[in-house]
Amino acid sequence: MTPTLFQGLLGASFYSLPPAVRALHDVRGRATYAGRATIVRGRNPLGRLCARVARLPAAREDVATAVTFDARPASETWHRDFGGQPMQSRLHREGRMLVERLGPLRFRFALHVQDDALWWRVGGVRLLGVLPLPASLFDRVYCREGEHAGRYTFQVEAALPLCGQLIHYEGWLEAVDPA
């Protein structure tokens, strides 16, 4: 069987992930997960503008959250819904990096497994797909995926120099329509 996008990127370390994280990244075809999230947005006006340009969701507490995954071996599309506010991204592989296109930005992430969690760390960013931005500007942008009480959990942080925090969101998901 052809490995999924995340299986191919992580290799053997994929199988050391908690079961809920493995299950989510073992999706083939289409699947929907649902749960709850809390979203915090920064207060800096420049940070708010950057968050708006990136089409990040508004601040909300304990909001109904759903993610529909359209997973192919070479790419995935994630359709997120935070209480009626959509956010979509496309992911694919470039060498050993996971590439996520979100709004006008194209992130390259290095993935690693540590302390029973999957971590995404920025290795490069391009604006509009062509203009490289210094990766050091994105040192405070990361994602942590884990498991708590049998549920898939996520935590995303995005903060930039001069802008401060753009967004922090975290929550949990469970399969409602597995592939």
C-alpha positions as CSV (number, residue, x, y, z in Angstrom):
1,M,0.0,0.0,0.0
2,T,1.3,3.5,-0.9
3,P,2.2,5.5,2.2
4,T,0.2,8.6,3.1
5,L,1.9,12.0,2.9
6,F,2.8,12.0,6.6
7,Q,3.9,8.3,6.6
8,G,6.3,9.1,3.7
9,L,7.7,12.2,5.4
10,L,8.2,10.6,8.8
11,G,9.2,7.1,7.9
12,A,9.6,4.7,10.8
13,S,9.0,7.5,13.4
14,F,5.4,7.7,12.2
15,Y,4.7,4.5,14.0
16,S,5.9,5.9,17.4
17,L,3.2,8.6,17.3
18,P,0.2,8.3,19.6
19,P,-2.7,6.2,18.1
20,A,-5.0,9.2,17.6
21,V,-2.3,11.2,15.7
22,R,-1.4,8.1,13.6
23,A,-5.1,7.5,12.7
24,L,-5.6,11.1,11.5
25,H,-2.5,11.0,9.3
26,D,-3.4,7.5,8.0
27,V,-6.5,8.9,6.3
28,R,-6.8,8.0,2.6
29,G,-9.4,9.7,0.5
30,R,-11.9,11.8,2.3
31,A,-12.6,11.9,6.1
32,T,-14.1,14.4,8.5
33,Y,-13.1,15.1,12.1
34,A,-15.0,17.3,14.6
35,G,-14.3,18.7,18.0
36,R,-13.8,22.0,19.8
37,A,-11.1,24.8,19.6
38,T,-10.2,28.0,21.4
39,I,-8.7,30.7,19.2
40,V,-6.8,33.7,20.5
41,R,-5.7,36.6,18.2
42,G,-3.0,39.1,19.0
43,R,-3.8,42.8,19.7
44,N,-1.0,44.4,17.6
45,P,-2.6,46.2,14.6
46,L,0.2,44.9,12.3
47,G,-0.3,41.4,13.6
48,R,-4.1,41.7,13.1
49,L,-3.5,42.8,9.5
50,C,-1.2,39.8,8.9
51,A,-3.7,37.4,10.3
52,R,-6.4,38.9,8.1
53,V,-4.2,38.6,5.0
54,A,-3.5,34.9,5.9
55,R,-7.2,34.4,6.3
56,L,-6.8,33.1,9.9
57,P,-10.0,32.6,12.0
58,A,-11.3,35.2,14.5
59,A,-10.8,34.9,18.2
60,R,-13.4,32.6,19.8
61,E,-13.7,30.4,22.9
62,D,-14.8,26.8,22.8
63,V,-16.0,26.9,19.2
64,A,-17.3,23.9,17.2
65,T,-14.6,22.9,14.9
66,A,-14.6,20.5,11.9
67,V,-11.8,19.5,9.5
68,T,-12.5,17.6,6.3
69,F,-9.4,16.0,4.9
70,D,-9.0,15.1,1.2
71,A,-5.9,13.0,1.4
72,R,-4.0,11.6,-1.6
73,P,-0.5,9.9,-1.3
74,A,1.2,13.0,-2.7
75,S,-1.0,15.8,-1.3
76,E,-3.7,16.7,1.1
77,T,-6.3,19.5,1.3
78,W,-7.6,20.5,4.7
79,H,-10.9,22.2,4.9
80,R,-11.2,23.7,8.4
81,D,-14.4,25.2,9.8
82,F,-14.2,27.1,13.1
83,G,-17.9,27.8,13.9
84,G,-18.8,28.7,10.4
85,Q,-15.5,30.4,9.6
86,P,-13.6,28.5,6.9
87,M,-9.9,28.1,6.6
88,Q,-8.3,25.9,3.9
89,S,-4.8,24.9,3.2
90,R,-3.1,22.5,0.8
91,L,-0.2,20.3,1.7
92,H,2.4,18.4,-0.3
93,R,5.9,17.1,0.0
94,E,9.1,18.6,-1.3
95,G,12.0,16.4,-0.5
96,R,12.0,15.9,3.3
97,M,9.8,19.0,3.9
98,L,6.1,19.3,4.3
99,V,4.8,22.3,2.3
100,E,1.6,24.1,3.3
101,R,0.0,26.8,1.2
102,L,-2.1,29.1,3.4
103,G,-3.5,32.2,1.8
104,P,-0.6,34.0,0.0
105,L,2.1,32.2,2.0
106,R,3.8,28.9,1.3
107,F,5.4,27.4,4.4
108,R,8.1,24.6,4.4
109,F,7.9,22.6,7.6
110,A,10.4,20.2,9.1
111,L,8.5,17.5,10.9
112,H,9.8,15.6,13.9
113,V,8.4,13.3,16.6
114,Q,9.3,14.2,20.2
115,D,7.7,13.5,23.6
116,D,4.7,11.7,22.1
117,A,3.9,14.5,19.8
118,L,4.4,15.5,16.2
119,W,6.0,18.9,15.8
120,W,6.0,21.2,12.7
121,R,8.8,23.8,12.6
122,V,9.2,26.3,9.8
123,G,12.2,25.8,7.5
124,G,11.3,28.4,4.9
125,V,8.5,30.7,3.7
126,R,7.6,32.2,0.4
127,L,5.2,35.0,-0.3
128,L,3.0,34.5,-3.3
129,G,5.1,31.4,-4.1
130,V,8.1,33.4,-5.3
131,L,9.4,35.9,-2.8
132,P,11.5,34.1,-0.1
133,L,11.2,35.4,3.4
134,P,13.8,34.9,6.1
135,A,13.0,31.7,8.0
136,S,14.3,33.3,11.2
137,L,11.2,35.6,11.1
138,F,9.1,32.5,11.7
139,D,10.9,31.0,14.7
140,R,7.7,31.4,16.7
141,V,5.5,29.6,14.2
142,Y,4.9,26.0,15.0
143,C,2.3,23.2,15.3
144,R,2.2,20.5,17.9
145,E,-0.1,17.4,17.4
146,G,-0.7,15.0,20.2
147,E,-3.2,12.9,22.0
148,H,-5.2,13.4,25.3
149,A,-7.8,11.0,26.6
150,G,-7.8,9.1,23.3
151,R,-8.5,12.3,21.2
152,Y,-6.3,13.9,18.7
153,T,-5.1,17.3,20.0
154,F,-3.6,20.3,18.3
155,Q,-1.9,23.5,19.2
156,V,-0.8,26.1,16.7
157,E,1.2,29.3,17.5
158,A,2.1,32.0,15.0
159,A,3.9,35.1,16.2
160,L,6.3,37.4,14.2
161,P,8.8,40.0,15.1
162,L,7.2,43.5,15.2
163,C,3.8,42.0,14.9
164,G,3.7,39.9,18.0
165,Q,1.1,37.1,18.2
166,L,-1.0,36.6,15.1
167,I,-2.9,33.6,16.4
168,H,-2.8,30.8,18.9
169,Y,-5.4,28.1,18.6
170,E,-5.7,24.7,20.2
171,G,-8.3,22.0,20.7
172,W,-9.2,18.4,19.9
173,L,-10.8,16.4,17.1
174,E,-12.4,13.0,16.8
175,A,-13.3,11.1,13.6
176,V,-16.9,11.5,12.6
177,D,-16.7,10.3,9.0
178,P,-13.5,8.2,8.7
179,A,-12.2,7.2,5.2
